[in-house]
Amino acid sequence: MVTAQVTVFHVDPSRAGTVAQDLVDIEAGTILTTDRYTGYLFWPVERRQLCWAYLRRDFQDMINRSNAGTKIGEDLLFLSDLMFDTWHRVRDGTLQWKTLRYRIEHWYRPDVHQTLEADSRCGCPKTEATCCDLLALEPALWTFARVEGIEPTNNAAEKLQRHPAQWRKTSYGSDSLTGDRFVANILSILATCRQQGKRVLKVLTACSQAVLTGSPPLSLLPYTTS
């Protein structure tokens, strides 16, 4: 789980939706940016942003099947190209955010909806299923155009996850729940210190000293005073 100032890793034997529910507070009003994994369906769709980078992979899969769904994938990929071009210009400061909102509401969103709706009966079962899923989650496609500051991808989380994923593949993970907990904690500290510009060794030393002296541990939460 990645926020602007804090990252939390959690290692669990299961990837069920209940694991995600234990990590987030549904009453907090937070907006989650995720892929289409069904474990996130417990989260209100109006407070969710689907990652367009993953969606583009889905569109490319439609094209690669070389069947009745190919044209649908081409149309959706083209529309996502237009959307990302506009988004990148807003991010770079060469276009106003209100212009992005206008283009989304009046150009891209209607075209994407029409494509998904018309082609949810194209004859390719996999493409039809993807279109129906996206129609059900449609508000989550465009949250970034409704709430300023939300991005259309979860690239921030993907970047922070890349190194731990490589470590896991080369080390084969851990052999115990204690090891899982240590890995999750140390990765959380490393990522959060980098986000906050703090020295990892200094933070770990302070945590160890707190254990030895029985004093309150150092907190990396931005709203605390420790």
N, CA, C and O of each residue as an XYZ file, in Angstrom:
904
protein
N       0.852     -1.180      0.000
C       0.000      0.000      0.000
C       0.894      1.237      0.000
O       1.732      1.411      0.885
N       0.703      2.100     -1.009
C       1.561      3.267     -1.170
C       0.731      4.542     -1.051
O      -0.274      4.710     -1.741
N       1.171      5.443     -0.159
C       0.602      6.779     -0.079
C       1.706      7.774     -0.412
O       2.818      7.374     -0.756
N       1.411      9.049     -0.314
C       2.402     10.064     -0.676
C       3.613     10.036      0.246
O       4.721     10.340     -0.195
N       3.428      9.678      1.519
C       4.520      9.754      2.480
C       4.847      8.442      3.186
O       5.889      8.330      3.832
N       3.972      7.458      3.069
C       4.181      6.195      3.784
C       3.868      5.021      2.857
O       2.895      5.051      2.104
N       4.706      3.990      2.923
C       4.469      2.745      2.183
C       4.445      1.587      3.171
O       5.302      1.499      4.051
N       3.476      0.708      3.030
C       3.350     -0.450      3.922
C       3.350     -1.727      3.089
O       2.513     -1.905      2.204
N       4.298     -2.612      3.383
C       4.333     -3.939      2.770
C       3.699     -4.940      3.727
O       3.819     -4.818      4.946
N       3.025     -5.925      3.156
C       2.431     -6.989      3.968
C       2.607     -8.303      3.222
O       2.255     -8.413      2.047
N       3.150     -9.293      3.908
C       3.343    -10.617      3.314
C       2.297    -11.555      3.893
O       2.169    -11.674      5.111
N       1.554    -12.219      3.022
C       0.465    -13.083      3.494
C       0.384    -14.317      2.602
O       0.641    -14.221      1.402
N       0.034    -15.462      3.156
C      -0.097    -16.671      2.333
C      -1.218    -16.580      1.303
O      -1.222    -17.315      0.315
N      -2.166    -15.677      1.536
C      -3.322    -15.563      0.661
C      -3.407    -14.176      0.050
O      -2.945    -13.197      0.635
N      -4.005    -14.103     -1.138
C      -4.263    -12.813     -1.757
C      -5.775    -12.545     -1.811
O      -6.252    -11.815     -2.681
N      -6.500    -13.125     -0.900
C      -7.947    -12.944     -0.850
C      -8.299    -11.499     -0.517
O      -7.486    -10.752      0.026
N      -9.526    -11.126     -0.856
C      -9.967     -9.767     -0.599
C      -9.928     -9.383      0.862
O      -9.770     -8.206      1.188
N     -10.069    -10.359      1.754
C     -10.040    -10.067      3.188
C      -8.683     -9.523      3.626
O      -8.608     -8.756      4.585
N      -7.615     -9.910      2.938
C      -6.282     -9.408      3.275
C      -6.208     -7.917      2.984
O      -5.698     -7.148      3.799
N      -6.715     -7.505      1.824
C      -6.731     -6.086      1.478
C      -7.623     -5.300      2.433
O      -7.307     -4.168      2.797
N      -8.730     -5.900      2.834
C      -9.650     -5.210      3.746
C      -8.989     -4.918      5.094
O      -9.298     -3.916      5.739
N      -8.079     -5.798      5.515
C      -7.394     -5.593      6.792
C      -6.371     -4.460      6.717
O      -5.958     -3.938      7.753
N      -5.961     -4.074      5.516
C      -4.919     -3.067      5.349
C      -5.452     -1.654      5.189
O      -4.710     -0.688      5.369
N      -6.726     -1.521      4.855
C      -7.282     -0.196      4.579
C      -8.554      0.029      5.389
O      -9.242     -0.916      5.776
N      -8.844      1.299      5.634
C     -10.035      1.678      6.393
C     -11.071      2.216      5.421
O     -10.906      3.306      4.873
N     -12.122      1.468      5.208
C     -13.131      1.849      4.232
C     -13.877      3.112      4.636
O     -14.505      3.756      3.796
N     -13.815      3.474      5.927
C     -14.511      4.670      6.407
C     -13.660      5.937      6.256
O     -14.136      7.037      6.541
N     -12.418      5.792      5.815
C     -11.502      6.937      5.776
C     -11.721      7.854      4.581
O     -11.182      8.960      4.550
N     -12.494      7.424      3.606
C     -12.738      8.260      2.431
C     -11.596      8.264      1.440
O     -11.523      9.138      0.576
N     -10.704      7.295      1.557
C      -9.537      7.228      0.695
C      -9.911      6.764     -0.711
O     -10.869      6.013     -0.896
N      -9.140      7.221     -1.699
C      -9.276      6.724     -3.067
C      -8.152      5.729     -3.316
O      -6.980      6.042     -3.109
N      -8.511      4.529     -3.760
C      -7.524      3.487     -4.052
C      -7.320      3.375     -5.556
O      -8.283      3.362     -6.323
N      -6.060      3.296     -5.971
C      -5.732      3.033     -7.369
C      -5.253      1.591     -7.447
O      -4.274      1.222     -6.798
N      -5.943      0.773     -8.241
C      -5.684     -0.669     -8.260
C      -5.799     -1.222     -9.674
O      -6.177     -0.515    -10.608
N      -5.465     -2.499     -9.809
C      -5.786     -3.204    -11.043
C      -7.216     -3.750    -10.917
O      -7.961     -3.337    -10.029
N      -7.597     -4.678    -11.805
C      -8.979     -5.171    -11.810
C      -9.167     -6.423    -10.953
O     -10.194     -7.093    -11.062
N      -8.213     -6.742    -10.122
C      -8.323     -7.923     -9.271
C      -9.613     -7.878     -8.453
O      -9.928     -6.863     -7.831
N     -10.352     -8.982     -8.459
C     -11.675     -9.005     -7.828
C     -11.616     -8.851     -6.315
O     -12.633     -8.563     -5.685
N     -10.446     -9.036     -5.728
C     -10.313     -8.862     -4.285
C     -10.556     -7.438     -3.822
O     -10.718     -7.195     -2.626
N     -10.583     -6.484     -4.764
C     -10.818     -5.094     -4.406
C     -12.280     -4.671     -4.585
O     -12.606     -3.493     -4.438
N     -13.149     -5.616     -4.897
C     -14.542     -5.262     -5.152
C     -15.264     -4.758     -3.906
O     -16.331     -4.156     -4.016
N     -14.699     -4.994     -2.727
C     -15.339     -4.497     -1.509
C     -15.262     -2.983     -1.423
O     -16.026     -2.367     -0.680
N     -14.348     -2.374     -2.173
C     -14.141     -0.928     -2.099
C     -15.155     -0.216     -2.986
O     -15.397     -0.657     -4.110
N     -15.759      0.883     -2.504
C     -16.753      1.605     -3.319
C     -16.174      2.041     -4.663
O     -15.093      2.628     -4.719
N     -16.887      1.756     -5.727
C     -16.359      2.014     -7.069
C     -16.097      3.493     -7.308
O     -15.199      3.849     -8.071
N     -16.884      4.367     -6.655
C     -16.684      5.806     -6.850
C     -15.445      6.319     -6.129
O     -15.031      7.459     -6.342
N     -14.845      5.483     -5.273
C     -13.611      5.868     -4.581
C     -12.451      4.958     -4.997
O     -11.566      4.628     -4.209
N     -12.503      4.577     -6.255
C     -11.478      3.693     -6.792
C     -11.044      4.201     -8.159
O     -11.864      4.711     -8.922
N      -9.764      4.065     -8.469
C      -9.226      4.395     -9.784
C      -8.554      3.160    -10.352
O      -7.621      2.623     -9.754
N      -9.026      2.707    -11.508
C      -8.393      1.572    -12.174
C      -7.126      2.041    -12.881
O      -7.084      3.135    -13.443
N      -6.110      1.209    -12.846
C      -4.832      1.536    -13.472
C      -4.937      1.362    -14.983
O      -5.179      0.260    -15.474
N      -4.752      2.459    -15.716
C      -4.843      2.412    -17.176
C      -3.669      1.682    -17.811
O      -3.787      1.213    -18.943
N      -2.557      1.572    -17.129
C      -1.445      0.796    -17.672
C      -1.839     -0.678    -17.797
O      -1.504     -1.336    -18.782
N      -2.554     -1.186    -16.789
C      -3.057     -2.556    -16.858
C      -4.137     -2.685    -17.922
O      -4.204     -3.691    -18.630
N      -4.984     -1.660    -18.034
C      -6.048     -1.717    -19.026
C      -5.480     -1.782    -20.439
O      -6.013     -2.488    -21.295
N      -4.406     -1.052    -20.679
C      -3.782     -1.085    -22.007
C      -3.276     -2.499    -22.338
O      -3.287     -2.905    -23.500
N      -2.840     -3.237    -21.329
C      -2.439     -4.623    -21.558
C      -3.652     -5.466    -21.945
O      -3.563     -6.344    -22.803
N      -4.787     -5.187    -21.299
C      -6.020     -5.894    -21.655
C      -6.420     -5.596    -23.094
O      -6.833     -6.491    -23.831
N      -6.293     -4.331    -23.489
C      -6.647     -3.950    -24.859
C      -5.716     -4.621    -25.865
O      -6.155     -5.058    -26.929
N      -4.429     -4.700    -25.525
C      -3.475     -5.355    -26.414
C      -3.769     -6.844    -26.521
O      -3.597     -7.442    -27.584
N      -4.215     -7.446    -25.410
C      -4.609     -8.864    -25.457
C      -5.766     -9.074    -26.420
O      -5.804    -10.071    -27.141
N      -6.714     -8.137    -26.436
C      -7.831     -8.228    -27.387
C      -7.316     -8.227    -28.819
O      -7.798     -8.981    -29.664
N      -6.335     -7.379    -29.083
C      -5.772     -7.281    -30.432
C      -5.039     -8.570    -30.796
O      -5.172     -9.081    -31.908
N      -4.268     -9.085    -29.846
C      -3.423    -10.253    -30.130
C      -4.222    -11.528    -30.388
O      -3.699    -12.474    -30.976
N      -5.484    -11.564    -29.956
C      -6.286    -12.771    -30.195
C      -6.661    -12.930    -31.662
O      -7.025    -14.023    -32.097
N      -6.573    -11.854    -32.419
C      -6.846    -11.882    -33.865
C      -8.205    -12.516    -34.171
O      -8.313    -13.446    -34.971
N      -9.228    -11.989    -33.517
C     -10.581    -12.492    -33.760
C     -11.567    -11.322    -33.768
O     -11.197    -10.191    -34.084
N     -12.803    -11.598    -33.422
C     -13.833    -10.555    -33.488
C     -13.580     -9.416    -32.508
O     -14.152     -8.336    -32.652
N     -12.738     -9.647    -31.526
C     -12.466     -8.596    -30.550
C     -11.275     -7.722    -30.883
O     -10.977     -6.776    -30.154
N     -10.591     -8.026    -31.976
C      -9.384     -7.276    -32.322
C      -9.669     -5.802    -32.561
O      -8.951     -4.939    -32.056
N     -10.712     -5.509    -33.326
C     -11.050     -4.116    -33.633
C     -11.407     -3.351    -32.359
O     -11.104     -2.163    -32.246
N     -12.039     -4.012    -31.414
C     -12.386     -3.380    -30.141
C     -11.117     -2.975    -29.402
O     -11.006     -1.856    -28.901
N     -10.163     -3.902    -29.341
C      -8.905     -3.598    -28.686
C      -8.189     -2.440    -29.345
O      -7.612     -1.595    -28.661
N      -8.218     -2.392    -30.666
C      -7.569     -1.294    -31.389
C      -8.228      0.041    -31.073
O      -7.544      1.043    -30.865
N      -9.559      0.053    -31.037
C     -10.275      1.297    -30.738
C      -9.993      1.772    -29.310
O      -9.748      2.957    -29.082
N     -10.029      0.845    -28.354
C      -9.803      1.221    -26.962
C      -8.358      1.655    -26.731
O      -8.104      2.582    -25.961
N      -7.425      0.999    -27.385
C      -6.022      1.394    -27.241
C      -5.791      2.781    -27.830
O      -5.040      3.581    -27.271
N      -6.437      3.064    -28.960
C      -6.318      4.388    -29.576
C      -6.890      5.467    -28.662
O      -6.285      6.526    -28.499
N      -8.052      5.205    -28.066
C      -8.654      6.175    -27.153
C      -7.781      6.390    -25.918
O      -7.679      7.506    -25.409
N      -7.155      5.321    -25.441
C      -6.272      5.480    -24.287
C      -5.029      6.277    -24.661
O      -4.487      7.003    -23.827
N      -4.570      6.151    -25.909
C      -3.448      6.977    -26.378
C      -3.810      8.457    -26.304
O      -3.018      9.275    -25.836
N      -5.003      8.794    -26.765
C      -5.449     10.185    -26.727
C      -5.562     10.681    -25.286
O      -5.163     11.802    -24.969
N      -6.110      9.830    -24.420
C      -6.272     10.218    -23.025
C      -4.921     10.464    -22.367
O      -4.738     11.461    -21.669
N      -3.968      9.548    -22.592
C      -2.652      9.697    -21.978
C      -1.907     10.906    -22.529
O      -1.171     11.561    -21.792
N      -2.083     11.211    -23.803
C      -1.451     12.402    -24.363
C      -1.940     13.652    -23.637
O      -1.154     14.536    -23.300
N      -3.255     13.711    -23.403
C      -3.822     14.853    -22.676
C      -3.318     14.878    -21.238
O      -2.942     15.929    -20.719
N      -3.314     13.704    -20.597
C      -2.860     13.619    -19.200
C      -1.402     14.055    -19.058
O      -1.061     14.799    -18.139
N      -0.551     13.595    -19.962
C       0.866     13.954    -19.890
C       1.065     15.461    -20.054
O       1.948     16.042    -19.423
N       0.261     16.084    -20.886
C       0.370     17.537    -21.058
C      -0.062     18.274    -19.796
O       0.507     19.311    -19.453
N      -1.064     17.741    -19.106
C      -1.471     18.332    -17.830
C      -0.368     18.145    -16.795
O      -0.035     19.079    -16.065
N       0.187     16.971    -16.730
C       1.255     16.679    -15.781
C       2.489     17.539    -16.033
O       3.184     17.932    -15.096
N       2.757     17.829    -17.318
C       3.927     18.635    -17.672
C       3.669     20.132    -17.566
O       4.586     20.936    -17.735
N       2.418     20.508    -17.284
C       2.089     21.915    -17.120
C       1.799     22.660    -18.400
O       1.725     23.889    -18.395
N       1.631     21.939    -19.509
C       1.341     22.601    -20.780
C      -0.142     22.608    -21.114
O      -0.550     23.107    -22.163
N      -0.950     22.047    -20.212
C      -2.397     22.034    -20.409
C      -3.067     22.111    -19.043
O      -2.578     21.522    -18.078
N      -4.169     22.823    -18.955
C      -4.855     22.982    -17.674
C      -5.661     21.730    -17.332
O      -6.156     21.026    -18.212
N      -5.777     21.474    -16.022
C      -6.518     20.293    -15.566
C      -7.987     20.375    -15.962
O      -8.600     19.349    -16.259
N      -8.563     21.575    -15.973
C      -9.970     21.711    -16.349
C     -10.185     21.310    -17.808
O     -11.273     20.869    -18.180
N      -9.145     21.463    -18.633
C      -9.244     21.015    -20.019
C      -9.284     19.499    -20.081
O     -10.017     18.919    -20.882
N      -8.483     18.856    -19.224
C      -8.529     17.396    -19.126
C      -9.930     16.944    -18.750
O     -10.479     16.036    -19.375
N     -10.514     17.569    -17.733
C     -11.864     17.203    -17.297
C     -12.865     17.337    -18.432
O     -13.713     16.465    -18.622
N     -12.770     18.418    -19.182
C     -13.709     18.642    -20.288
C     -13.557     17.552    -21.346
O     -14.550     16.991    -21.810
N     -12.330     17.257    -21.722
C     -12.112     16.266    -22.772
C     -12.544     14.878    -22.327
O     -13.085     14.105    -23.117
N     -12.303     14.564    -21.055
C     -12.734     13.266    -20.542
C     -14.251     13.152    -20.603
O     -14.781     12.175    -21.133
N     -14.945     14.139    -20.067
C     -16.407     14.069    -19.957
C     -17.109     14.160    -21.301
O     -18.157     13.541    -21.490
N     -16.553     14.920    -22.239
C     -17.252     15.173    -23.503
C     -16.674     14.403    -24.682
O     -17.349     14.245    -25.699
N     -15.451     13.923    -24.571
C     -14.853     13.216    -25.701
C     -14.553     11.749    -25.359
O     -15.193     10.839    -25.888
N     -13.576     11.530    -24.473
C     -13.047     10.184    -24.273
C     -14.018      9.261    -23.549
O     -14.210      8.119    -23.966
N     -14.629      9.739    -22.472
C     -15.526      8.862    -21.708
C     -16.707      8.383    -22.543
O     -16.995      7.186    -22.532
N     -17.410      9.260    -23.270
C     -18.520      8.758    -24.097
C     -18.061      7.757    -25.156
O     -18.746      6.767    -25.413
N     -16.899      8.012    -25.773
C     -16.416      7.103    -26.808
C     -16.038      5.743    -26.222
O     -16.338      4.703    -26.808
N     -15.374      5.758    -25.058
C     -15.002      4.496    -24.415
C     -16.252      3.728    -24.006
O     -16.334      2.518    -24.214
N     -17.227      4.428    -23.425
C     -18.477      3.769    -23.016
C     -19.189      3.156    -24.216
O     -19.650      2.016    -24.161
N     -19.273      3.912    -25.281
C     -19.954      3.402    -26.469
C     -19.250      2.170    -27.022
O     -19.902      1.209    -27.431
N     -17.925      2.196    -27.034
C     -17.162      1.046    -27.531
C     -17.370     -0.174    -26.655
O     -17.593     -1.273    -27.163
N     -17.299      0.007    -25.339
C     -17.485     -1.117    -24.418
C     -18.899     -1.685    -24.512
O     -19.088     -2.902    -24.517
N     -19.878     -0.806    -24.585
C     -21.283     -1.236    -24.598
C     -21.629     -1.951    -25.901
O     -22.288     -2.991    -25.885
N     -21.191     -1.400    -27.019
C     -21.524     -1.989    -28.314
C     -20.814     -3.312    -28.543
O     -21.329     -4.201    -29.222
N     -19.622     -3.430    -27.964
C     -18.810     -4.597    -28.260
C     -18.774     -5.621    -27.135
O     -17.971     -6.553    -27.169
N     -19.649     -5.453    -26.129
C     -19.720     -6.461    -25.075
C     -20.416     -7.727    -25.576
O     -20.570     -8.696    -24.832
N     -20.837     -7.709    -26.851
C     -21.454     -8.871    -27.484
C     -20.770     -9.142    -28.824
O     -21.434     -9.405    -29.827
N     -19.438     -9.076    -28.830
C     -18.688     -9.184    -30.088
C     -18.517    -10.618    -30.560
O     -18.214    -10.845    -31.732
N     -18.705    -11.592    -29.674
C     -18.530    -12.982    -30.068
C     -17.279    -13.630    -29.521
O     -17.131    -14.849    -29.604
N     -16.363    -12.831    -28.957
C     -15.173    -13.380    -28.304
C     -15.425    -13.391    -26.803
O     -15.520    -12.323    -26.197
N     -15.538    -14.571    -26.178
C     -15.901    -14.633    -24.762
C     -14.981    -13.823    -23.847
O     -15.461    -13.145    -22.938
N     -13.670    -13.884    -24.073
C     -12.738    -13.173    -23.201
C     -12.888    -11.663    -23.346
O     -12.882    -10.932    -22.355
N     -13.023    -11.206    -24.581
C     -13.196     -9.765    -24.805
C     -14.529     -9.298    -24.259
O     -14.606     -8.224    -23.662
N     -15.572    -10.074    -24.449
C     -16.887     -9.726    -23.908
C     -16.828     -9.607    -22.389
O     -17.401     -8.682    -21.815
N     -16.132    -10.544    -21.735
C     -16.043    -10.523    -20.274
C     -15.306     -9.276    -19.797
O     -15.710     -8.656    -18.812
N     -14.231     -8.904    -20.485
C     -13.487     -7.706    -20.105
C     -14.344     -6.457    -20.273
O     -14.340     -5.579    -19.410
N     -15.073     -6.377    -21.372
C     -15.937     -5.218    -21.614
C     -17.023     -5.111    -20.545
O     -17.300     -4.018    -20.052
N     -17.634     -6.229    -20.189
C     -18.681     -6.216    -19.159
C     -18.107     -5.812    -17.806
O     -18.739     -5.063    -17.061
N     -16.921     -6.302    -17.489
C     -16.274     -5.928    -16.227
C     -16.018     -4.426    -16.179
O     -16.271     -3.783    -15.160
N     -15.520     -3.870    -17.273
C     -15.199     -2.447    -17.309
C     -16.451     -1.585    -17.265
O     -16.435     -0.500    -16.685
N     -17.523     -2.048    -17.865
C     -18.780     -1.310    -17.775
C     -19.282     -1.265    -16.332
O     -19.802     -0.245    -15.881
N     -19.123     -2.366    -15.618
C     -19.553     -2.414    -14.214
C     -18.690     -1.514    -13.331
O     -19.153     -1.000    -12.313
N     -17.440     -1.330    -13.728
C     -16.502     -0.519    -12.943
C     -16.246      0.846    -13.585
O     -15.276      1.521    -13.240
N     -17.102      1.250    -14.504
C     -16.818      2.435    -15.321
C     -16.484      3.698    -14.521
O     -15.563      4.415    -14.914
N     -17.179      4.011    -13.419
C     -16.797      5.217    -12.673
C     -15.338      5.212    -12.231
O     -14.714      6.267    -12.122
N     -14.793      4.015    -11.977
C     -13.408      3.904    -11.518
C     -12.405      4.127    -12.640
O     -11.205      4.229    -12.386
N     -12.883      4.205    -13.879
C     -11.980      4.518    -14.982
C     -11.574      5.985    -14.974
O     -10.500      6.341    -15.459
N     -12.440      6.838    -14.420
C     -12.291      8.276    -14.629
C     -12.164      9.084    -13.341
O     -12.339     10.302    -13.366
N     -11.869      8.448    -12.239
C     -11.737      9.170    -10.975
C     -10.644     10.237    -11.057
O     -10.771     11.303    -10.455
N      -9.579      9.955    -11.797
C      -8.470     10.913    -11.898
C      -8.891     12.215    -12.565
O      -8.251     13.249    -12.368
N      -9.973     12.173    -13.361
C     -10.475     13.388    -14.001
C     -11.474     14.122    -13.115
O     -11.823     15.273    -13.379
N     -11.930     13.448    -12.065
C     -12.882     14.060    -11.138
C     -12.195     14.617     -9.907
O     -12.622     15.633     -9.360
N     -11.118     13.948     -9.463
C     -10.406     14.346     -8.242
C      -8.984     14.748     -8.624
O      -8.179     13.902     -9.013
N      -8.684     16.010     -8.514
C      -7.347     16.496     -8.874
C      -6.306     15.896     -7.933
O      -6.515     15.825     -6.721
N      -5.183     15.467     -8.507
C      -4.120     14.857     -7.718
C      -4.071     13.348     -7.838
O      -3.056     12.734     -7.508
N      -5.159     12.736     -8.311
C      -5.185     11.291     -8.537
C      -4.622     11.008     -9.931
O      -4.967     11.697    -10.891
N      -3.766     10.007    -10.042
C      -3.173      9.659    -11.327
C      -3.916      8.476    -11.957
O      -4.551      7.699    -11.245
N      -3.843      8.335    -13.271
C      -4.577      7.248    -13.939
C      -3.869      5.902    -13.892
O      -4.374      4.927    -14.449
N      -2.704      5.825    -13.237
C      -1.996      4.549    -13.117
C      -1.535      4.358    -11.672
O      -1.532      5.299    -10.878
N      -1.148      3.130    -11.347
C      -0.560      2.860    -10.033
C       0.945      2.631    -10.167
O       1.516      1.766     -9.504
N       1.577      3.423    -11.038
C       3.010      3.280    -11.286
C       3.837      3.484    -10.016
O       4.882      2.855     -9.850
N       3.376      4.356     -9.124
C       4.124      4.603     -7.885
C       4.275      3.315     -7.089
O       5.356      3.021     -6.579
N       3.198      2.547     -6.979
C       3.251      1.276     -6.254
C       4.075      0.241     -7.014
O       4.813     -0.538     -6.411
N       3.946      0.237     -8.330
C       4.690     -0.735     -9.127
C       6.197     -0.516     -8.998
O       6.956     -1.482     -8.919
N       6.633      0.733     -8.977
C       8.065      1.020     -8.855
C       8.606      0.554     -7.508
O       9.689     -0.027     -7.435
N       7.848      0.810     -6.441
C       8.307      0.412     -5.109
C       8.249     -1.100     -4.907
O       8.940     -1.637     -4.041
N       7.441     -1.780     -5.689
C       7.299     -3.228     -5.550
C       8.340     -3.990     -6.367
O       8.581     -5.172     -6.119
N       8.954     -3.321     -7.336
C       9.838     -4.016     -8.280
C      11.036     -4.673     -7.582
O      11.322     -5.848     -7.814
N      11.727     -3.923     -6.738
C      12.904     -4.486     -6.069
C      12.538     -5.635     -5.129
O      13.189     -6.679     -5.182
N      11.518     -5.487     -4.265
C      11.122     -6.631     -3.422
C      10.711     -7.852     -4.230
O      10.974     -8.982     -3.818
N      10.069     -7.641     -5.378
C       9.669     -8.780     -6.207
C      10.893     -9.503     -6.755
O      10.910    -10.732     -6.823
N      11.920     -8.743     -7.146
C      13.155     -9.355     -7.626
C      13.862    -10.108     -6.496
O      14.381    -11.206     -6.696
N      13.871     -9.501     -5.310
C      14.486    -10.167     -4.156
C      13.797    -11.494     -3.862
O      14.453    -12.501     -3.595
N      12.464    -11.485     -3.915
C      11.714    -12.699     -3.603
C      12.052    -13.824     -4.581
O      12.170    -14.983     -4.183
N      12.208    -13.477     -5.867
C      12.495    -14.494     -6.877
C      13.889    -15.097     -6.695
O      14.096    -16.285     -6.939
N      14.829    -14.277     -6.271
C      16.205    -14.776     -6.137
C      16.474    -15.419     -4.780
O      17.390    -16.232     -4.657
N      15.690    -15.069     -3.760
C      15.919    -15.607     -2.416
C      14.891    -16.672     -2.035
O      15.038    -17.347     -1.016
N      13.838    -16.819     -2.867
C      12.756    -17.774     -2.598
C      11.944    -17.410     -1.364
O      11.338    -18.275     -0.732
N      11.936    -16.118     -1.024
C      11.087    -15.661      0.070
C      11.614    -16.063      1.435
O      12.816    -16.246      1.622
N      10.702    -16.197      2.385
C      11.073    -16.572      3.749
C      10.418    -17.905      4.107
O       9.538    -18.394      3.399
N      10.869    -18.482      5.226
C      10.417    -19.828      5.600
C       9.486    -19.862      6.806
O       9.098    -20.937      7.262
N       9.123    -18.677      7.328
C       8.289    -18.677      8.530
C       7.467    -17.397      8.584
O       7.745    -16.429      7.875
N       6.454    -17.413      9.436
C       5.641    -16.216      9.625
C       6.474    -15.092     10.241
O       6.264    -13.916      9.942
N       7.427    -15.470     11.110
C       8.319    -14.466     11.692
C       9.161    -13.808     10.605
O       9.358    -12.593     10.606
N       9.657    -14.632      9.671
C      10.422    -14.095      8.557
C       9.577    -13.202      7.670
O      10.036    -12.159      7.206
N       8.331    -13.618      7.434
C       7.415    -12.795      6.639
C       7.222    -11.423      7.274
O       7.238    -10.393      6.600
N       7.040    -11.440      8.588
C       6.810    -10.177      9.300
C       8.040     -9.280      9.236
O       7.925     -8.069      9.045
N       9.229     -9.883      9.398
C      10.454     -9.093      9.328
C      10.612     -8.470      7.934
O      10.915     -7.284      7.806
N      10.403     -9.278      6.906
C      10.541     -8.772      5.535
C       9.573     -7.621      5.287
O       9.962     -6.591      4.735
N       8.318     -7.789      5.690
C       7.325     -6.733      5.487
C       7.720     -5.459      6.228
O       7.600     -4.360      5.686
N       8.189     -5.605      7.463
C       8.557     -4.429      8.265
C       9.766     -3.704      7.685
O       9.763     -2.479      7.563
N      10.798     -4.463      7.328
C      12.023     -3.821      6.842
C      11.787     -3.158      5.489
O      12.329     -2.086      5.223
N      10.984     -3.788      4.634
C      10.664     -3.169      3.344
C       9.834     -1.900      3.534
O      10.025     -0.915      2.821
N       8.920     -1.929      4.491
C       8.106     -0.737      4.783
C       8.983      0.419      5.253
O       8.794      1.563      4.839
N       9.941      0.107      6.120
C      10.844      1.145      6.634
C      11.714      1.708      5.511
O      11.855      2.924      5.384
N      12.295      0.827      4.697
C      13.161      1.277      3.610
C      12.418      2.208      2.655
O      12.903      3.291      2.327
N      11.237      1.776      2.212
C      10.486      2.572      1.245
C      10.031      3.899      1.844
O      10.114      4.940      1.191
N       9.553      3.862      3.082
C       9.041      5.081      3.716
C      10.164      6.074      3.997
O       9.980      7.279      3.829
N      11.314      5.583      4.420
C      12.460      6.481      4.661
C      12.869      7.187      3.369
O      13.181      8.378      3.379
N      12.866      6.460      2.275
C      13.209      7.074      0.996
C      12.191      8.136      0.610
O      12.554      9.191      0.089
N      10.929      7.860      0.864
C       9.895      8.846      0.554
C      10.058     10.113      1.386
O       9.834     11.220      0.897
N      10.449      9.942      2.644
C      10.539     11.072      3.567
C      11.931     11.679      3.642
O      12.144     12.643      4.379
N      12.882     11.134      2.893
C      14.234     11.667      2.904
C      14.980     11.420      4.201
O      15.841     12.210      4.587
N      14.649     10.317      4.883
C      15.312      9.980      6.145
C      16.348      8.889      5.941
O      16.229      8.064      5.035
N      17.369      8.894      6.794
C      18.421      7.884      6.722
C      17.946      6.579      7.358
O      17.539      6.550      8.519
N      18.005      5.503      6.577
C      17.492      4.214      7.036
C      18.248      3.728      8.270
O      17.628      3.277      9.233
N      19.574      3.814      8.254
C      20.366      3.319      9.387
C      20.025      4.075     10.662
O      19.948      3.475     11.735
N      19.822      5.371     10.559
C      19.468      6.169     11.725
C      18.125      5.748     12.303
O      17.960      5.673     13.520
N      17.179      5.478     11.435
C      15.845      5.060     11.888
C      15.907      3.684     12.535
O      15.316      3.472     13.594
N      16.617      2.744     11.911
C      16.727      1.393     12.471
C      17.468      1.414     13.807
O      17.118      0.673     14.725
N      18.488      2.258     13.914
C      19.218      2.383     15.175
C      18.304      2.909     16.273
O      18.331      2.411     17.399
N      17.495      3.911     15.950
C      16.558      4.475     16.924
C      15.535      3.434     17.362
O      15.159      3.389     18.533
N      15.082      2.595     16.429
C      14.122      1.540     16.777
C      14.759      0.520     17.720
O      14.127      0.078     18.679
N      15.998      0.153     17.450
C      16.693     -0.817     18.307
C      16.932     -0.249     19.696
O      16.766     -0.952     20.694
N      17.318      1.015     19.766
C      17.537      1.654     21.060
C      16.248      1.720     21.868
O      16.269      1.557     23.088
N      15.120      1.960     21.190
C      13.832      2.027     21.879
C      13.486      0.676     22.512
O      12.953      0.625     23.621
N      13.791     -0.419     21.802
C      13.534     -1.753     22.345
C      14.400     -2.004     23.576
O      13.923     -2.532     24.580
N      15.666     -1.627     23.495
C      16.604     -1.882     24.601
C      16.295     -1.039     25.840
O      16.500     -1.487     26.968
N      15.804      0.176     25.626
C      15.557      1.084     26.752
C      14.102      1.099     27.197
O      13.766      1.686     28.226
N      13.241      0.453     26.419
C      11.823      0.456     26.769
C      11.132      1.778     26.497
O      10.052      2.036     27.027
N      11.740      2.612     25.682
C      11.160      3.914     25.358
C      10.235      3.796     24.154
O      10.293      2.802     23.431
N       9.381      4.797     23.924
C       8.478      4.750     22.770
C       9.270      4.670     21.462
O      10.268      5.373     21.308
N       8.850      3.840     20.535
C       9.596      3.691     19.275
C       9.429      4.906     18.373
O       8.445      5.638     18.481
N      10.383      5.114     17.495
C      10.299      6.167     16.504
C       9.153      5.866     15.543
O       8.976      4.723     15.122
N       8.385      6.880     15.201
C       7.268      6.694     14.276
C       7.569      7.363     12.947
O       8.108      8.469     12.903
N       7.214      6.680     11.859
C       7.367      7.247     10.539
C       6.050      7.786      9.994
O       5.977      8.223      8.845
N       5.012      7.752     10.822
C       3.734      8.317     10.385
C       3.854      9.843     10.379
O       4.323     10.422     11.359
N       3.441     10.498      9.302
C       3.666     11.941      9.166
C       2.870     12.794     10.148
O       3.212     13.956     10.368
N       1.811     12.236     10.745
C       0.965     13.053     11.629
C       1.326     12.875     13.101
O       0.600     13.348     13.976
N       2.440     12.198     13.386
C       2.881     12.057     14.786
C       4.028     13.000     15.069
O       4.627     13.547     14.143
N       4.342     13.199     16.341
C       5.395     14.136     16.719
C       6.690     13.446     17.079
O       7.693     14.119     17.316
N       6.704     12.127     17.130
C       7.923     11.390     17.516
C       8.907     11.334     16.369
O       9.985     10.757     16.508
